[in-house]
Amino acid sequence: MTYIEAPDEYEPAGGPCLFLAGGISDCDGWQWRLAEMLSPLALVVLNPRRKHFPIDDPSAAEGQIRWEFRHLRRATARLFWFPSATLCPITLYELGASSVAPGPLFVGVDPAYARRRDVEIQTKLVRPDVRIVYSPDELAEQVKQFATQRSPKEVTQ
């Protein structure tokens, strides 16, 4: 696995690339745990969550949003996790946009997430092929199964 964390840039090189979308503010560090679970796989993992976000820099928020916008579109696959700690309004927006984009989509929802049913129903309407799961461990298993059942060429299509 190649690991890219914001604000580092990733330029697509033709292999499989997974964006980790989901709660950041007021949430635990699920992205780092998930990246660790995916580390044996031959793919690039894009993590928008920085270990050290420059909260005192007034331009940091716009830079972060632009990074996420670019890298969500550069990824060949997208993974969404909705933790129960927050409503994740930006993540909901990004899921809506990504649901109509080509490529693999992985969606996980904490059972206690306040808008769980909305995510389940909306996702089923737009992407009936997506099986929603209810833990980061299950998300990691979906990605592992997907990555090991397909050649790198198939993963990028």
C-alpha positions in Angstrom: 0.0 0.0 0.0 1.0 3.5 -0.7 -0.3 6.0 1.8 -1.0 9.6 0.9 -2.2 12.0 3.7 -3.4 15.6 3.1 -1.9 18.0 2.2 0.5 15.8 0.2 -0.5 15.5 -3.5 -1.2 12.4 -5.4 -0.9 12.2 -9.2 -2.7 9.1 -10.6 -0.3 6.5 -11.9 -2.8 4.0 -13.3 -3.2 1.7 -10.3 -6.1 1.3 -7.8 -6.6 4.3 -5.5 -9.0 4.5 -2.6 -10.2 7.7 -0.9 -11.2 7.5 2.7 -14.2 9.8 3.1 -16.0 10.3 6.3 -16.1 12.0 9.7 -13.1 14.0 10.8 -14.2 16.7 13.2 -15.0 15.4 16.7 -14.4 11.8 15.5 -11.9 9.2 16.5 -9.0 8.4 14.1 -10.8 5.6 12.2 -8.9 6.6 9.0 -5.5 5.5 10.4 -6.9 2.3 11.7 -8.5 1.5 8.4 -5.4 2.3 6.5 -3.4 -0.1 8.7 -5.9 -2.8 8.0 -5.5 -2.2 4.2 -1.7 -2.0 4.3 -1.1 -5.4 2.8 -3.0 -4.5 -0.4 -1.5 -3.2 -3.6 -3.3 0.1 -3.7 -2.9 3.8 -3.0 -4.9 5.1 0.1 -5.8 8.8 0.2 -6.5 10.0 3.7 -7.9 13.6 4.0 -7.3 13.5 7.8 -4.1 15.2 8.8 -2.2 14.2 11.9 -1.4 17.9 12.4 -4.0 20.3 11.0 -2.8 24.0 11.2 -5.9 25.3 12.9 -4.4 28.8 13.4 -3.9 29.2 9.6 -6.9 31.0 8.1 -6.2 29.6 4.7 -6.0 26.0 5.9 -9.7 25.2 5.7 -9.9 26.2 2.0 -6.8 24.3 1.2 -8.2 21.2 2.9 -11.5 21.5 1.0 -9.7 21.9 -2.3 -7.4 18.9 -1.5 -10.4 16.7 -0.8 -12.3 17.9 -3.9 -9.3 17.1 -6.2 -8.4 13.7 -4.6 -12.0 12.4 -4.4 -12.0 12.8 -8.2 -8.6 11.3 -8.7 -9.5 8.2 -6.7 -10.6 5.1 -8.6 -12.6 3.9 -5.6 -14.3 5.7 -2.7 -15.0 4.6 0.8 -17.4 6.4 3.2 -17.7 5.9 6.9 -20.4 7.7 8.9 -19.5 7.6 12.7 -22.1 8.3 15.3 -20.2 11.2 16.8 -21.4 13.8 14.3 -23.9 14.2 11.4 -21.0 14.6 8.9 -22.9 17.1 6.6 -20.0 17.4 4.2 -19.6 13.7 4.0 -23.2 13.3 3.1 -22.7 15.8 0.3 -19.6 14.0 -0.9 -21.5 10.7 -0.9 -24.2 12.1 -3.0 -21.8 13.4 -5.6 -19.7 10.2 -5.5 -22.7 7.9 -5.8 -23.2 8.9 -9.4 -19.4 8.7 -10.2 -18.0 5.7 -11.9 -16.0 3.2 -9.9 -16.3 1.1 -6.7 -18.1 2.6 -3.8 -17.9 1.3 -0.2 -20.3 2.6 2.5 -20.3 2.0 6.2 -22.6 3.5 8.8 -22.2 3.2 12.6 -25.5 1.6 13.8 -26.0 4.7 16.1 -25.5 7.3 13.3 -28.4 9.7 13.4 -29.1 9.7 9.7 -28.4 6.0 9.1 -31.7 5.3 7.4 -31.3 8.2 5.0 -27.9 6.9 3.9 -29.3 3.4 3.5 -32.3 4.5 1.4 -30.5 7.1 -0.7 -27.6 4.8 -1.5 -29.9 1.9 -2.4 -31.9 4.1 -4.8 -28.8 5.4 -6.6 -26.4 2.4 -6.2 -28.3 -0.8 -5.5 -25.0 -2.7 -6.0 -23.5 -1.2 -2.9 -23.8 -3.3 0.3 -23.8 -1.0 3.3 -21.9 -2.3 6.3 -21.8 -1.3 10.0 -18.2 -1.2 11.1 -14.8 -0.1 9.8 -13.7 -3.7 10.0 -16.4 -4.8 7.6 -15.4 -1.9 5.3 -11.8 -3.1 5.3 -13.0 -6.7 4.5 -15.0 -5.4 1.5 -12.0 -3.5 0.1 -9.8 -6.6 0.7 -12.2 -8.8 -1.1 -12.5 -6.4 -4.0 -8.8 -5.8 -4.3 -7.8 -9.5 -4.2 -10.6 -10.6 -6.6 -9.6 -8.2 -9.4 -6.4 -7.4 -11.3 -5.1 -3.9 -11.0 -6.4 -3.1 -14.4 -9.9 -4.1 -13.5 -9.8 -2.1 -10.2 -9.0 1.1 -12.1 -11.9 0.8 -14.6 
